[in-house]
């Protein structure tokens, strides 16, 4: 039932929101240059890697050695606005349509984090990753990694269509009040380096 809803709603939203998606694409091209979107490998259900799509929110500024500057430097005011309104996530509707993601579930993180999870944290890959999730409506990037993973596992243990609906409604509220977009002193969230427990 959840996959059927994801399929139908993502197709409907892609059609209805196509003018907004196109408008954001043009703005990103004008503000940040080409390409407007980027794709990045992320682990999905059962740890299978797929490519997640997002609109760019940062420049490609580099130092003298050719290394990218820190996120806090490359994140523009325009990009910050896209993140506050979650418009940078719109291309992920395509991931939902393809069955790689769901509207609700643990957020897909970096592939390099896979060996760092302990056994409980690794359970976040028992379901499809989501555009939004229980951790996102309970602190987003302003909470610790450990707390975020606890919320992810709690969702897996308690998931239902009613809980998904509650999360979607809370997500709309979070977008309007712009809560938890970044961790203190970070453009988004500091990197996960593992929990001081037995690794999976």
C-alpha positions in Angstrom: 0.0 0.0 0.0 2.8 2.5 0.9 4.6 1.8 -2.4 1.4 2.3 -4.4 0.8 5.6 -2.6 4.4 6.7 -3.2 4.1 5.8 -6.9 0.8 7.6 -7.5 1.5 10.7 -5.4 5.1 11.2 -6.8 3.8 11.0 -10.4 1.0 13.5 -9.6 3.4 15.9 -7.9 5.9 15.8 -10.7 3.2 16.8 -13.1 1.6 19.5 -10.9 4.9 20.9 -9.7 6.8 20.8 -13.0 6.5 24.6 -13.5 8.0 25.2 -10.1 10.7 22.6 -10.7 11.6 24.2 -14.0 11.6 27.7 -12.4 13.9 26.6 -9.6 16.2 24.9 -12.2 16.4 28.1 -14.1 17.2 30.1 -11.0 19.9 27.7 -9.9 21.5 28.0 -13.4 21.5 31.8 -13.1 22.7 32.0 -9.5 25.1 29.0 -9.3 25.9 28.1 -12.9 25.6 24.7 -14.5 24.8 22.0 -13.6 21.6 23.0 -11.7 21.2 19.5 -10.2 23.7 17.0 -8.9 23.5 13.3 -8.1 25.3 11.5 -5.3 25.5 7.8 -4.4 23.6 7.0 -1.3 22.7 3.6 0.4 19.0 2.7 0.1 17.0 -0.3 1.3 19.2 -3.2 2.4 22.2 -0.9 1.8 21.8 -1.0 -2.0 23.4 2.1 -3.5 21.4 4.4 -5.7 21.9 8.0 -6.9 19.9 10.7 -5.1 19.1 13.9 -7.0 19.1 17.4 -5.5 19.3 21.0 -6.7 22.6 22.6 -6.0 22.8 25.1 -3.1 26.6 25.7 -3.1 29.2 27.1 -5.4 32.3 25.1 -6.6 34.8 27.5 -5.0 38.2 25.9 -4.4 41.4 26.9 -2.7 44.9 27.2 -4.4 45.3 23.4 -4.2 42.1 22.8 -6.0 40.2 21.5 -2.9 36.7 22.6 -2.3 36.3 25.3 0.3 34.2 24.5 3.5 30.4 24.2 3.1 29.9 27.3 5.2 31.9 29.3 2.6 30.3 27.8 -0.5 26.7 27.9 0.8 25.1 31.0 -0.8 22.1 33.1 0.5 20.2 31.8 -2.4 21.1 28.2 -1.6 20.2 28.7 2.1 16.8 29.9 1.0 16.3 26.8 -1.2 17.2 24.6 1.9 14.9 26.5 4.2 12.0 25.9 1.8 13.2 22.4 1.0 13.1 23.2 -2.7 16.5 21.6 -3.2 14.7 18.3 -2.4 12.2 18.5 -5.3 14.3 16.3 -7.7 13.9 13.5 -5.2 10.3 13.0 -6.4 12.0 11.2 -9.3 13.8 8.9 -6.8 10.4 8.1 -5.2 8.8 7.4 -8.6 11.6 5.0 -9.4 11.1 3.1 -6.1 14.5 4.1 -4.7 13.0 6.3 -2.0 9.7 6.8 -0.2 8.1 10.1 0.9 8.7 9.1 4.6 11.7 7.1 5.9 15.2 7.6 7.3 17.1 10.1 5.2 19.7 8.6 2.8 23.2 9.4 4.1 26.7 9.0 2.7 27.9 5.6 1.5 31.1 6.0 3.6 29.0 5.9 6.8 27.9 2.3 6.2 30.8 0.6 8.1 30.4 3.1 10.9 26.9 2.1 12.1 26.4 -0.2 15.0 23.9 -3.1 14.7 20.9 -1.0 15.9 21.8 2.0 13.7 22.2 -0.2 10.7 18.5 -1.1 10.9 17.7 2.2 9.3 18.4 0.4 6.0 15.6 -2.1 6.6 13.2 0.3 4.8 13.4 2.7 1.8 15.0 6.0 2.7 12.7 9.0 2.7 12.5 12.6 1.6 11.4 13.4 5.2 11.3 11.3 8.3 10.8 11.1 12.1 14.2 12.5 12.8 13.6 15.4 10.4 10.5 16.5 12.3 12.2 16.0 15.7 15.3 18.2 15.2 16.6 17.6 11.7 20.3 18.6 11.6 20.2 20.3 15.1 20.3 17.0 17.0 23.2 14.5 17.5 23.8 11.7 15.1 23.0 9.2 17.8 19.6 10.8 18.6 18.8 11.0 14.9 19.5 7.2 14.5 17.3 6.5 17.5 14.5 8.3 15.8 15.1 6.4 12.6 14.9 3.0 14.4 11.8 4.1 16.4 10.1 4.9 13.1 10.9 1.5 11.7 9.5 -0.2 14.8 6.3 1.9 14.7 5.7 2.7 11.1 2.2 3.0 9.8 0.3 5.1 7.2 -1.1 7.2 10.0 2.4 7.9 11.3 3.6 8.8 7.8 0.7 11.2 7.5 1.6 12.8 10.8 5.3 13.2 9.7 4.3 14.8 6.4 2.1 17.3 8.2 4.8 18.1 10.7 7.3 18.5 7.8 5.1 21.2 6.2 5.1 23.0 9.6 8.9 22.6 9.9 9.4 24.1 6.4 7.4 27.2 7.4 9.2 27.8 10.7 12.6 26.8 9.3 13.7 24.8 12.3 16.7 22.5 12.6 18.2 23.2 9.2 21.8 23.2 10.4 23.8 22.1 13.4 25.4 24.8 15.4 28.5 26.2 13.6 27.8 24.1 10.5 26.2 24.8 7.1 24.2 21.6 7.5 25.5 18.7 9.8 28.9 17.7 11.0 30.2 14.4 9.6 29.4 11.1 11.3 32.5 9.4 12.6 30.9 6.5 14.4 29.4 5.8 17.8 31.7 4.6 20.6 30.1 1.2 20.6 30.6 -2.1 18.9 30.4 -1.6 15.2 28.1 -3.7 13.0 
